[in-house]
Amino acid sequence: MASHRRSRSRLDVPSGRRTAAGLTTAALASLALLAQVAPSATAVPREPRPSIEEVRQRVDTLYREAGSATQAYNGAKERTDAQQARVDELLGDVAEHTERVNEARRKLGSFAAAQYRGGSAHSTATLLLAADSKSFFDQSHLLARMTSRQQRALTDYEARRSAAATQRGRATRSLASLTAAQEDLRAKKKSVRTKLAEARELLSRLTAEEKARLAELEREKQAEAERKAKELAREQAEKEREEREEREREQREQEERENDGDTSDGSGTGDGGGQGEDAGRGDGSGDTRPSDPAAPADTAKAQRAIDFARAQLGKPYVWGATGPSAYDCSGLTQGAWRAAGVTLPRTTWDQVKAGKRIATTNLAPGDLVFFYDDSSHVGLYIGEGKMIHAPKPGANVRIESIFTMPLYGNVRPA
């Protein structure tokens, strides 16, 4: 019977060696697995997740920087529009001068045709074909044969051609300036969009809980701003009451002096002294107090500006917008005062120079309130520590406390 026993091959490994090899293989596999799972010793550690307060501060900073970039964009757009208007004007002048040159050329052509019919076409025809007509006509033998009418036509032609060349040169330089202004405008626009995109990205990463916490922080900020607005309103009311009492006191004193003067015999010094005192007080008294920096110069215009701003409540903020369906901050204040008949510049940086500086305690309805250390935001004061303004992207024109942002200064346009 044949044996089924497998003969031992020379490749067979003894049991002890097989066990050692198995352990080695298992160890290598474990190390490979650990290498895949365990982080590399040289791997860059992940940045810690920012806190809600840090996110809020960063978003506020981005919106403020976007507001500043928006003002730069507004200024660049204003310059670009002005340069475009200048280019259009110059191109119109070039077209007009070119037409005048053609008219003068046609007149010279009529002389050439007349000379041709008379058998002496060579001189004028040569003139029309010459590259430099003036150098041609400088030749004395041809000038001697020209009539005074032909000479006037030539002089007119040369003057018009020179004027056309000058205007073309101006238009070319103006077009180059326009191209540079347009490049600057595109750069400003990109800056605004980049900052707003970063702000949106930060907000999109927040969880629902974090968004709720962020909203709570915003409510706390608004509550503090409202508290300061009420405090300012109380201070202004107290100041107004004191000024009203002072005016009433002065009025009573003046009436008493007048009554004393009526009962006197008119021969004493008291009458003359009383009149002199009245005249001195008259320069600084009265309800309007034009020399008082706290008194609005024109309350009627201020009210028209406020009425316009109120009519825009609820319309969206759009950077670079000047109405009528959307506004940025300076576009709103510019439109409001335009409705009152007062022209303001386009940017906050120029608007802050467009009137008389006013202390915060002396603010009156219609005044402009500027914010941040670069005056890149503006609102229209309506009284009691509040303003109407176009806040930021994603928000609508609304009424808020003037203390929602760091104050820069205040200006009275009219």
FIVEXDO-764265 format. One record per residue (C-alpha): residue number from 1; x, y, z. Coordinates in Angstrom, 2 decimals, decimal comma, always signed. Each point is the difference from the previous one (the first is absolute). Layout:
REM FIVEXDO-764265
R   num      east     north        up
R   NUM         X         Y         Z
...
END
This chain:
REM FIVEXDO-764265
R   num      east     north        up
R     1     +0,00     +0,00     +0,00
R     2     +1,39     +3,25     -1,09
R     3     +0,82     +2,45     +2,68
R     4     -1,77     +3,45     -0,18
R     5     +2,43     +1,58     +2,36
R     6     +1,40     +3,22     -1,45
R     7     +3,70     +0,04     -0,18
R     8     +1,69     +2,84     +1,86
R     9     +1,21     +2,67     -2,33
R    10     +3,24     +1,77     +0,46
R    11     -1,96     +3,25     +0,14
R    12     -1,93     -1,04     +3,08
R    13     +0,92     +2,09     +3,05
R    14     +0,16     -1,46     +3,46
R    15     -2,86     +0,88     +2,33
R    16     +2,03     +2,35     +2,19
R    17     +1,12     +2,02     -2,98
R    18     -3,56     +0,20     -1,38
R    19     -1,19     +1,41     +3,32
R    20     +2,71     +2,67     +0,02
R    21     -0,77     +0,97     -3,57
R    22     -3,71     +0,27     +0,79
R    23     +0,68     +2,27     +2,95
R    24     +2,28     +2,19     -2,08
R    25     -2,62     +0,36     -2,72
R    26     -2,69     +0,88     +2,55
R    27     +2,25     +2,60     +1,59
R    28     +0,72     +1,63     -3,35
R    29     -3,69     +0,09     -0,84
R    30     -0,78     +1,59     +3,36
R    31     +2,67     +2,64     -0,54
R    32     -1,37     +0,77     -3,45
R    33     -3,50     +0,36     +1,40
R    34     +1,22     +2,27     +2,79
R    35     +1,84     +2,11     -2,57
R    36     -3,24     +0,47     -1,91
R    37     -2,10     +0,83     +3,07
R    38     +2,41     +1,97     +2,18
R    39     +0,69     +3,60     -1,08
R    40     +3,39     +0,77     -1,33
R    41     +2,43     +1,56     +2,42
R    42     +0,65     +2,75     -2,54
R    43     -3,68     +0,70     -0,82
R    44     -1,16     +3,62     +0,52
R    45     -2,38     +0,19     +2,97
R    46     -3,50     +1,23     -0,78
R    47     -0,79     +3,58     +1,03
R    48     -2,39     +0,28     +2,93
R    49     -3,54     +0,95     -0,89
R    50     -0,54     +3,73     +0,62
R    51     -2,39     +1,03     +2,73
R    52     -3,30     +1,71     -0,79
R    53     +1,39     +3,30     +1,29
R    54     +3,01     -0,34     -2,29
R    55     -2,27     -0,76     -2,95
R    56     -2,18     +3,02     +0,81
R    57     +3,01     +2,30     +0,25
R    58     +1,46     -1,33     -3,24
R    59     -3,30     +0,36     -1,86
R    60     -0,47     +3,54     +1,34
R    61     +3,54     +0,86     -1,10
R    62     -0,63     -1,41     -3,47
R    63     -3,22     +1,96     -0,37
R    64     +1,76     +3,17     +1,15
R    65     +2,86     -0,60     -2,44
R    66     -2,54     -0,70     -2,73
R    67     -1,71     +3,28     +0,86
R    68     +3,29     +1,84     -0,31
R    69     +0,72     -1,78     -3,29
R    70     -3,49     +0,97     -1,17
R    71     +0,80     +3,67     +0,58
R    72     +3,22     -0,45     -1,99
R    73     -2,07     -1,63     -2,74
R    74     -2,51     +2,87     +0,07
R    75     +2,81     +2,51     -0,37
R    76     +1,58     -1,97     -2,84
R    77     -3,35     -0,31     -1,75
R    78     -0,61     +3,73     +0,32
R    79     +3,39     +0,70     -1,56
R    80     -0,60     -2,57     -2,72
R    81     -3,39     +1,48     -0,87
R    82     +1,50     +3,49     -0,14
R    83     +2,83     -1,24     -2,21
R    84     -2,47     -1,81     -2,26
R    85     -2,00     +3,21     -0,39
R    86     +3,23     +1,84     -0,86
R    87     +0,93     -2,62     -2,59
R    88     -3,46     +0,17     -1,56
R    89     +0,27     +3,78     -0,17
R    90     +3,43     -0,15     -1,60
R    91     -1,09     -2,62     -2,52
R    92     -2,92     +2,23     -0,92
R    93     +2,43     +2,89     -0,47
R    94     +2,24     -2,20     -2,17
R    95     -2,97     -0,91     -2,19
R    96     -0,98     +3,66     -0,29
R    97     +3,53     +1,11     -0,87
R    98     +0,33     -2,84     -2,51
R    99     -3,18     +1,18     -1,70
R   100     +1,40     +3,53     -0,15
R   101     +3,21     -1,33     -1,56
R   102     -2,02     -1,89     -2,57
R   103     -2,00     +3,14     -0,72
R   104     +3,18     +1,98     -0,56
R   105     +1,36     -2,80     -2,16
R   106     -3,16     +0,06     -2,11
R   107     +0,41     +3,75     -0,48
R   108     +3,56     -0,50     -1,19
R   109     -1,27     -2,75     -2,25
R   110     -2,40     +2,43     -1,63
R   111     +2,94     +2,27     -0,82
R   112     +1,85     -2,95     -1,48
R   113     -2,98     -0,87     -2,17
R   114     -0,27     +3,60     -1,19
R   115     +3,69     +0,07     -0,90
R   116     -0,36     -3,30     -1,82
R   117     -2,82     +1,38     -2,09
R   118     +2,13     +3,09     -0,70
R   119     +2,98     -2,11     -0,99
R   120     +2,17     +0,71     +3,06
R   121     -0,77     -2,96     +2,20
R   122     +3,50     -1,05     +0,82
R   123     +0,60     +2,22     +3,05
R   124     -3,19     -0,53     +1,99
R   125     -0,22     -3,67     -0,94
R   126     +3,55     -0,47     +1,19
R   127     -0,98     +1,75     +3,24
R   128     -2,82     -2,47     +0,69
R   129     +2,30     -2,95     -0,65
R   130     +2,91     +1,37     +2,00
R   131     +0,83     -1,39     +3,46
R   132     +0,75     +3,48     +1,33
R   133     -2,08     +2,67     -1,65
R   134     +1,54     +2,89     +1,92
R   135     +3,53     -0,77     -1,12
R   136     -1,32     -0,20     -3,56
R   137     -1,72     +3,37     +0,15
R   138     +3,04     +1,57     +1,61
R   139     +1,51     +0,04     -3,41
R   140     -0,03     +3,61     -1,09
R   141     -0,78     -0,65     -3,67
R   142     -3,31     -1,73     +0,97
R   143     -0,98     +2,57     +2,62
R   144     +0,41     +2,69     -2,59
R   145     -2,59     -1,71     -2,20
R   146     -2,57     -0,56     +2,80
R   147     -2,91     +2,33     +0,49
R   148     -0,71     +1,45     +3,44
R   149     -3,06     -2,26     +0,23
R   150     +2,14     -3,07     -0,64
R   151     +2,53     +1,15     +2,59
R   152     -2,73     +0,44     +2,60
R   153     -1,33     -3,47     -0,83
R   154     +3,47     -1,47     +0,43
R   155     +0,57     +1,80     +3,32
R   156     -3,38     -1,20     +1,25
R   157     +0,80     -3,55     -1,07
R   158     +3,34     -0,01     +1,78
R   159     -1,48     +1,48     +3,20
R   160     -2,78     -2,55     +0,07
R   161     +2,33     -2,91     -0,70
R   162     +2,30     +1,13     +2,81
R   163     -2,94     +0,36     +2,40
R   164     -1,23     -3,47     -0,92
R   165     +3,45     -1,48     +0,66
R   166     +0,14     +1,74     +3,39
R   167     -3,40     -1,36     +1,01
R   168     +0,95     -3,51     -1,15
R   169     +3,08     +0,19     +2,22
R   170     -2,10     +1,09     +2,98
R   171     -2,49     -2,75     -0,65
R   172     +2,79     -2,58     -0,18
R   173     +1,46     +1,13     +3,34
R   174     -3,44     +0,13     +1,57
R   175     -0,74     -3,53     -1,21
R   176     +3,22     -1,20     +1,63
R   177     -1,07     +1,65     +3,28
R   178     -3,42     -1,61     -0,33
R   179     +1,58     -3,42     -0,46
R   180     +2,06     +0,49     +3,17
R   181     -3,09     +1,17     +1,92
R   182     -1,94     -3,04     -1,17
R   183     +2,80     -2,30     +1,16
R   184     -0,05     +1,70     +3,40
R   185     -3,77     -0,40     +0,13
R   186     +0,25     -3,72     -0,71
R   187     +2,61     -0,40     +2,74
R   188     -2,22     +1,80     +2,52
R   189     -2,98     -2,14     -0,97
R   190     +2,05     -3,18     +0,43
R   191     +1,12     +1,13     +3,45
R   192     -3,59     +0,51     +1,15
R   193     -1,15     -3,34     -1,36
R   194     +2,94     -1,87     +1,55
R   195     -0,70     +1,33     +3,49
R   196     -3,74     -0,65     -0,22
R   197     +0,64     -3,54     -1,27
R   198     +2,29     -0,69     +2,97
R   199     -2,64     +1,28     +2,41
R   200     -2,66     -2,22     -1,57
R   201     +2,35     -2,99     +0,17
R   202     +0,62     +0,52     +3,71
R   203     -3,71     +0,25     +0,75
R   204     -0,82     -3,06     -2,12
R   205     +2,25     -2,20     +2,15
R   206     -1,93     +0,71     +3,19
R   207     -2,28     -2,63     +1,46
R   208     -3,59     +0,83     +0,93
R   209     +1,03     +0,33     +3,64
R   210     +2,86     +2,32     -0,89
R   211     -2,27     +2,15     -2,16
R   212     -2,42     +0,30     +2,90
R   213     +2,83     +1,08     +2,28
R   214     +1,16     +2,54     -2,60
R   215     -3,53     +1,43     -0,19
R   216     -0,06     +0,27     +3,79
R   217     +3,27     +1,95     -0,03
R   218     -1,47     +2,33     -2,61
R   219     -3,09     +0,58     +2,15
R   220     +2,20     +0,84     +2,98
R   221     +1,94     +2,46     -2,14
R   222     -3,20     +1,62     -1,23
R   223     -1,37     +0,25     +3,54
R   224     +3,12     +1,82     +1,17
R   225     -0,19     +2,34     -2,99
R   226     -3,66     +0,74     +0,78
R   227     +0,90     +0,76     +3,61
R   228     +2,59     +2,55     -1,13
R   229     -2,49     +1,52     -2,45
R   230     -2,53     +0,53     +2,80
R   231     +2,71     +1,54     +2,14
R   232     +0,88     +2,44     -2,79
R   233     -3,68     +0,80     -0,51
R   234     -0,32     +0,86     +3,71
R   235     +3,09     +2,22     -0,14
R   236     -1,30     +1,80     -3,08
R   237     -3,44     +0,46     +1,56
R   238     +1,56     +1,40     +3,17
R   239     +2,19     +2,34     -2,00
R   240     -2,96     +1,18     -2,05
R   241     -1,99     +0,61     +3,18
R   242     +2,83     +2,05     +1,50
R   243     +0,36     +2,06     -3,16
R   244     -3,74     +0,59     -0,14
R   245     -0,04     +1,14     +3,64
R   246     +2,96     +2,29     -0,68
R   247     -1,81     +1,60     -2,94
R   248     -3,14     +0,45     +2,08
R   249     +2,03     +1,56     +2,83
R   250     +1,65     +2,42     -2,42
R   251     -3,38     +0,86     -1,47
R   252     -1,42     +0,77     +3,46
R   253     +2,99     +2,17     +0,86
R   254     -0,37     +1,90     -3,25
R   255     -3,71     +0,58     +0,64
R   256     +0,77     +1,22     +3,53
R   257     +2,57     +2,46     -1,31
R   258     -2,45     +1,27     -2,59
R   259     -2,67     +0,44     +2,67
R   260     +2,45     +1,87     +2,23
R   261     +0,84     +2,27     -2,90
R   262     -3,67     +0,79     -0,68
R   263     -0,64     +1,07     +3,63
R   264     +3,12     +2,24     +0,21
R   265     -0,02     +3,72     -0,89
R   266     +2,42     -0,63     -2,88
R   267     +2,58     +2,53     +1,29
R   268     +2,18     -2,37     +1,98
R   269     +2,88     -2,17     -1,06
R   270     -1,96     -3,14     +0,61
R   271     -1,90     +0,32     -3,27
R   272     +3,11     +0,34     -2,09
R   273     +1,77     -2,74     +1,87
R   274     -2,93     -2,30     -0,42
R   275     -0,09     +0,52     -3,73
R   276     +3,70     -0,70     -0,28
R   277     -0,35     -3,22     +1,96
R   278     -2,90     -1,11     -2,17
R   279     +2,03     +0,59     -3,14
R   280     +2,87     -2,05     +1,36
R   281     -2,26     -2,90     +0,90
R   282     -1,83     +0,17     -3,28
R   283     +3,04     -1,26     -1,93
R   284     +0,07     -3,32     +1,82
R   285     -3,62     -0,66     +0,86
R   286     -3,04     -1,24     -1,90
R   287     -1,52     -3,39     -0,71
R   288     +2,04     -0,82     -3,10
R   289     +3,43     +0,73     +1,53
R   290     +1,86     -0,06     -3,35
R   291     +3,38     +0,22     +1,78
R   292     -0,81     -3,01     +2,20
R   293     +1,69     -3,11     -1,51
R   294     -2,80     -2,16     +1,39
R   295     -2,70     +1,81     -1,99
R   296     -0,80     -1,48     -3,45
R   297     +0,60     +2,50     -2,79
R   298     -3,04     -1,17     -1,95
R   299     -2,46     -2,30     +1,75
R   300     -2,32     -0,08     -3,02
R   301     +2,71     -1,49     -2,22
R   302     +1,03     -2,41     +2,74
R   303     -3,58     -1,23     +0,29
R   304     -0,24     -0,57     -3,77
R   305     +3,20     -2,06     +0,16
R   306     -1,42     -2,08     +2,84
R   307     -3,31     -0,50     -1,81
R   308     +1,88     -1,32     -3,02
R   309     +2,05     -2,38     +2,15
R   310     -3,10     -1,31     +1,76
R   311     -1,54     -0,79     -3,36
R   312     +2,96     -2,31     -0,72
R   313     -0,40     -2,12     +3,14
R   314     +0,03     -3,70     -0,83
R   315     +1,92     +0,35     -3,26
R   316     +3,10     -2,21     -0,24
R   317     +3,59     +1,07     +0,47
R   318     +1,99     -0,53     -3,19
R   319     +3,56     +1,26     -0,14
R   320     +0,45     +2,72     -2,61
R   321     -3,77     +0,60     -0,30
R   322     -1,56     +3,48     -0,01
R   323     -3,68     -0,92     -0,33
R   324     -2,79     -0,06     -0,64
R   325     -0,41     -3,72     +0,79
R   326     +3,15     -0,49     +2,11
R   327     +2,66     +2,09     +1,75
R   328     +3,36     -0,10     +1,65
R   329     +0,58     +2,26     +3,00
R   330     +1,30     +3,09     -1,78
R   331     -2,38     -0,49     -2,90
R   332     -2,91     +0,27     +2,44
R   333     +1,23     +3,18     +1,71
R   334     +0,86     +1,55     -3,36
R   335     -3,48     -0,75     -1,32
R   336     -1,68     +1,26     +3,17
R   337     +1,69     +3,39     -0,08
R   338     -0,44     +0,25     -3,77
R   339     -3,73     -0,21     +0,65
R   340     +0,45     +3,01     +2,30
R   341     +1,80     +1,96     -2,70
R   342     +3,52     -0,50     +1,36
R   343     +2,71     -1,68     -2,08
R   344     +2,32     -2,34     +1,91
R   345     +3,07     -1,81     -1,37
R   346     -0,22     -3,71     -0,73
R   347     +2,34     -1,51     +2,60
R   348     -0,04     +0,18     +3,79
R   349     +3,57     +1,30     -0,13
R   350     -1,20     +3,06     -1,90
R   351     -3,35     +0,35     +1,77
R   352     +1,75     +0,35     +3,36
R   353     +1,60     +3,20     -1,38
R   354     -3,25     +1,38     -1,43
R   355     -1,35     +1,92     +2,97
R   356     +0,54     +1,28     +3,52
R   357     +1,35     -2,40     +2,62
R   358     -2,42     -0,57     +2,88
R   359     +0,54     -1,50     +3,45
R   360     -2,03     -3,13     +0,73
R   361     -1,88     +1,74     +2,82
R   362     -1,01     +2,72     -2,49
R   363     -1,31     -2,36     -2,68
R   364     -3,25     +1,08     -1,66
R   365     -2,28     -1,83     -2,45
R   366     +1,50     -0,01     -3,48
R   367     +3,63     -0,04     +1,12
R   368     +2,37     -2,60     -1,42
R   369     +1,62     -2,43     +2,43
R   370     +3,25     -1,71     -1,07
R   371     +1,54     -3,19     +1,38
R   372     +3,31     -1,85     +0,35
R   373     +3,44     +1,57     +0,06
R   374     -0,04     +0,46     -3,79
R   375     -3,55     +1,49     -0,18
R   376     -1,02     -2,79     -2,38
R   377     -3,64     -0,18     +1,14
R   378     -2,68     +2,67     +0,35
R   379     -3,58     +0,31     +1,23
R   380     -2,64     +2,75     +0,11
R   381     -0,82     +1,14     +3,53
R   382     -3,73     +0,18     +0,82
R   383     +0,12     +0,90     +3,69
R   384     -0,03     -1,81     +3,37
R   385     +3,35     -1,64     -0,69
R   386     -1,22     -1,81     -3,14
R   387     +0,69     +0,09     -3,70
R   388     -1,20     -1,39     -3,32
R   389     +2,75     -1,81     -1,89
R   390     +0,77     -2,75     -2,49
R   391     +1,99     -2,35     +2,27
R   392     +1,78     -2,74     -1,96
R   393     -0,51     -2,79     -2,55
R   394     -2,90     -2,25     +0,93
R   395     -1,76     +2,76     +1,96
R   396     -2,62     +2,58     -0,93
R   397     -0,20     +3,75     +0,57
R   398     -1,13     +0,36     +3,62
R   399     -0,09     +2,12     +3,13
R   400     +2,68     -0,74     +2,60
R   401     +1,86     +1,57     +2,86
R   402     +3,01     +2,07     -1,03
R   403     +1,98     -1,97     +2,57
R   404     -0,12     -3,30     -1,91
R   405     +3,43     +0,87     -1,45
R   406     +3,00     +2,04     +1,17
R   407     -0,71     +3,69     -0,62
R   408     +2,35     +2,07     -2,16
R   409     -1,73     +3,39     -0,11
R   410     -3,05     +1,96     -1,09
R   411     -0,67     +2,54     -2,74
R   412     -2,88     +2,42     -0,69
R   413     -0,37     +0,37     -3,79
R   414     -2,42     +2,99     +0,11
END
